Amino acid sequence: MSENKAPVSASPADPFPLLDRVGYASLVGGEEFALLLPGVDVKGAVPLLERLRAAAATVPHPGAPSQRVTLSGGLAEVQGTGLAALESGLRSADGALYAAKAAGRNQVMVAG
């Protein structure tokens, strides 16, 4: 993937306009989302995920209002084109997500 050519910024409290400009989000499980960021490489995606993680930390946990929501993220670059490449990238990102959870949660891990 190429570098993000249009640098944008977002505050932790308002990361979603940034996502609207650079990618797509989809619910893939009960509490799991996938982000597709065309044209953004891993180096550019890490700060975005960190901003999303910081934004989540401002939200009270619905089951324990004195605690905050946490976000664990797994990140992988899709190598190639087509459905097989996308599925492979999602598997790699899922592995990185579970590594982040196993390492204590509330962090972003890069596959590979």
Helices and strands as residue ranges (DSSP letters): H 16-22, E 24-27, E 33-36, H 42-56, E 60-61, E 64-68, E 73-75, H 83-102, E 108-110
